[in-house]
Amino acid sequence: MLACVLATSPGLAVRVGLIHGDPPLESLLFGVAIVGAAFLLSWAAEIAQLDVSQGLALAMLALIAVLPEYLVDASFAWLAASRPEFAPYAVANMTGANRLLIGLAWPLVVLTALLRFRRRRVRLEQGHGLEILVLAAASLYAFIMPLKQSISLVDCGVLLAIFAFYIYRVAGLPSAPEGYKNPESPP
């Protein structure tokens, strides 16, 4: 854990102006800081499962992980209100992130399972029906926006309602049982 905290320190020092360097060096320091922070966040989510449901802990982790992306998108949308040339950037930022997630990240999960466990498919544990339902609803709704050729506050409301429904449902699920040990954690 100390190594992860130390890995984030140079990136923070660059951000607050204590370290100055050429852009490639600063990019490298930020990259290492992001990896260190990602490990800390994932460990925090594992610990949170002792007090809240796994789904709620992972939803909060996901929200924290995508907040920077949302801030960039919100900045483009804010600029687009007075300067319409920024509108395509807002749409590209949002759709590009989703394309990377669906087109690259999910297949990598399957590839990892294939390489690690020699399995051709990823089996979900019992009880993940809610996650599949919510992902399916959000994915189906996402197909509507290009057909409308617009993104509006109504779309924002629908997608937030889907997320709120998920959070409401997983918040009521039990936390990890006493003595829980994540099977993926080292002994």
C-alpha positions as CSV (number, residue, x, y, z in Angstrom):
1,M,0.0,0.0,0.0
2,L,2.9,2.3,0.8
3,A,4.3,1.7,-2.7
4,C,1.0,2.8,-4.2
5,V,0.9,5.9,-2.1
6,L,4.5,6.7,-3.0
7,A,3.6,6.1,-6.7
8,T,1.0,8.8,-6.6
9,S,3.2,11.4,-4.9
10,P,5.3,12.5,-7.9
11,G,2.1,13.0,-10.0
12,L,0.6,15.1,-7.2
13,A,3.8,17.1,-6.9
14,V,3.7,17.9,-10.6
15,R,0.0,18.9,-10.3
16,V,0.6,21.4,-7.5
17,G,3.7,22.8,-9.2
18,L,6.4,21.4,-6.9
19,I,8.0,19.4,-9.8
20,H,8.5,20.9,-13.3
21,G,9.7,18.8,-16.3
22,D,9.2,18.3,-19.9
23,P,5.8,17.0,-21.0
24,P,6.9,13.4,-21.6
25,L,8.3,13.2,-18.0
26,E,5.2,14.8,-16.5
27,S,3.0,12.4,-18.5
28,L,5.0,9.4,-17.2
29,L,4.7,10.7,-13.6
30,F,0.9,11.2,-14.1
31,G,0.6,7.7,-15.6
32,V,2.4,6.1,-12.6
33,A,0.2,8.1,-10.2
34,I,-3.0,7.0,-11.9
35,V,-1.9,3.3,-11.6
36,G,-1.1,3.8,-7.9
37,A,-4.4,5.5,-7.3
38,A,-6.2,2.8,-9.2
39,F,-4.8,0.1,-6.9
40,L,-5.7,2.2,-3.8
41,L,-9.3,2.6,-5.1
42,S,-9.7,-1.1,-5.8
43,W,-8.4,-2.0,-2.4
44,A,-10.8,0.5,-0.8
45,A,-13.7,-1.1,-2.7
46,E,-12.7,-4.5,-1.4
47,I,-12.7,-3.2,2.2
48,A,-16.0,-1.4,1.6
49,Q,-17.6,-4.7,0.8
50,L,-17.4,-5.5,4.5
51,D,-19.9,-2.7,5.3
52,V,-21.9,-2.4,2.1
53,S,-22.9,-4.8,-0.7
54,Q,-20.4,-5.7,-3.4
55,G,-22.5,-4.0,-6.1
56,L,-22.7,-0.8,-4.2
57,A,-18.9,-0.8,-3.5
58,L,-18.2,-1.4,-7.1
59,A,-20.7,1.2,-8.3
60,M,-19.0,3.8,-6.1
61,L,-15.6,2.8,-7.4
62,A,-16.9,3.1,-11.0
63,L,-18.4,6.5,-10.2
64,I,-15.1,7.7,-8.7
65,A,-13.1,6.3,-11.7
66,V,-15.3,8.0,-14.3
67,L,-15.7,11.4,-12.6
68,P,-12.7,12.9,-14.3
69,E,-14.1,11.8,-17.7
70,Y,-17.5,13.4,-16.8
71,L,-15.8,16.6,-15.8
72,V,-14.0,16.8,-19.2
73,D,-17.3,16.1,-20.9
74,A,-19.1,18.7,-18.8
75,S,-16.5,21.3,-19.6
76,F,-16.9,20.7,-23.3
77,A,-20.7,20.9,-23.0
78,W,-20.4,24.1,-21.0
79,L,-18.2,25.7,-23.6
80,A,-20.5,24.4,-26.4
81,A,-23.4,26.6,-24.9
82,S,-21.6,29.7,-26.0
83,R,-19.2,28.3,-28.7
84,P,-21.1,25.6,-30.7
85,E,-17.8,24.3,-32.3
86,F,-17.2,22.5,-28.9
87,A,-20.4,20.4,-29.2
88,P,-18.8,17.7,-31.3
89,Y,-16.0,17.4,-28.7
90,A,-18.5,16.7,-25.9
91,V,-20.2,14.0,-28.0
92,A,-16.9,12.5,-29.1
93,N,-15.5,12.4,-25.6
94,M,-18.6,10.6,-24.3
95,T,-19.0,8.1,-27.1
96,G,-15.3,7.5,-27.4
97,A,-15.0,6.5,-23.8
98,N,-18.0,4.1,-24.2
99,R,-16.5,2.6,-27.3
100,L,-13.3,1.9,-25.5
101,L,-15.1,0.3,-22.6
102,I,-17.4,-1.9,-24.7
103,G,-15.1,-2.5,-27.7
104,L,-11.8,-3.0,-25.8
105,A,-12.2,-3.4,-22.0
106,W,-15.0,-6.1,-22.1
107,P,-13.3,-8.2,-24.7
108,L,-10.0,-8.0,-22.6
109,V,-11.9,-9.5,-19.7
110,V,-12.8,-12.5,-21.9
111,L,-9.3,-12.7,-23.3
112,T,-7.8,-12.6,-19.8
113,A,-10.1,-15.5,-18.7
114,L,-9.1,-17.4,-21.8
115,L,-5.4,-17.0,-21.1
116,R,-5.6,-17.4,-17.3
117,F,-8.2,-20.2,-16.9
118,R,-8.2,-21.7,-20.4
119,R,-11.9,-21.0,-20.6
120,R,-13.7,-19.8,-23.7
121,R,-16.4,-17.9,-21.8
122,V,-16.8,-15.9,-18.6
123,R,-19.4,-17.3,-16.3
124,L,-21.2,-14.9,-14.1
125,E,-22.1,-15.9,-10.6
126,Q,-25.7,-16.4,-9.5
127,G,-27.2,-13.1,-8.5
128,H,-25.8,-10.9,-11.2
129,G,-29.1,-10.5,-13.1
130,L,-29.6,-7.0,-11.8
131,E,-26.3,-5.9,-13.3
132,I,-27.1,-7.5,-16.7
133,L,-30.6,-5.9,-16.6
134,V,-29.2,-2.4,-15.9
135,L,-26.4,-2.7,-18.4
136,A,-28.9,-3.9,-21.0
137,A,-31.3,-1.0,-20.3
138,A,-28.5,1.6,-20.5
139,S,-27.1,0.0,-23.7
140,L,-30.5,-0.1,-25.4
141,Y,-31.2,3.5,-24.5
142,A,-27.7,4.5,-25.8
143,F,-28.8,3.3,-29.2
144,I,-31.7,5.8,-29.2
145,M,-29.5,8.9,-28.9
146,P,-27.8,8.5,-32.3
147,L,-31.1,7.9,-33.9
148,K,-32.4,11.2,-32.4
149,Q,-29.2,12.9,-33.5
150,S,-29.2,14.8,-30.2
151,I,-28.3,14.4,-26.5
152,S,-30.6,16.4,-24.2
153,L,-31.4,16.8,-20.5
154,V,-34.1,14.1,-21.0
155,D,-31.3,11.6,-21.9
156,C,-29.4,12.7,-18.9
157,G,-32.4,12.1,-16.7
158,V,-33.1,8.7,-18.2
159,L,-29.6,7.5,-17.7
160,L,-29.3,9.0,-14.2
161,A,-32.6,7.2,-13.3
162,I,-31.2,3.9,-14.5
163,F,-28.1,4.4,-12.4
164,A,-30.2,5.6,-9.4
165,F,-32.4,2.5,-9.7
166,Y,-29.3,0.3,-9.7
167,I,-27.8,2.1,-6.6
168,Y,-31.2,1.8,-4.8
169,R,-31.4,-1.9,-5.5
170,V,-27.8,-2.8,-4.6
171,A,-27.8,-0.6,-1.5
172,G,-30.3,-3.1,0.0
173,L,-28.2,-6.2,-0.6
174,P,-26.1,-7.6,2.2
175,S,-22.5,-6.9,2.7
176,A,-19.8,-9.6,2.7
177,P,-20.2,-12.1,5.4
178,E,-18.0,-12.1,8.5
179,G,-14.6,-13.6,7.8
180,Y,-15.0,-12.9,4.0
181,K,-11.8,-13.3,2.0
182,N,-11.8,-12.4,-1.6
183,P,-10.7,-15.4,-3.6
184,E,-8.7,-13.2,-5.9
185,S,-6.6,-11.8,-3.1
186,P,-3.2,-13.3,-2.3
187,P,-3.0,-15.4,0.9
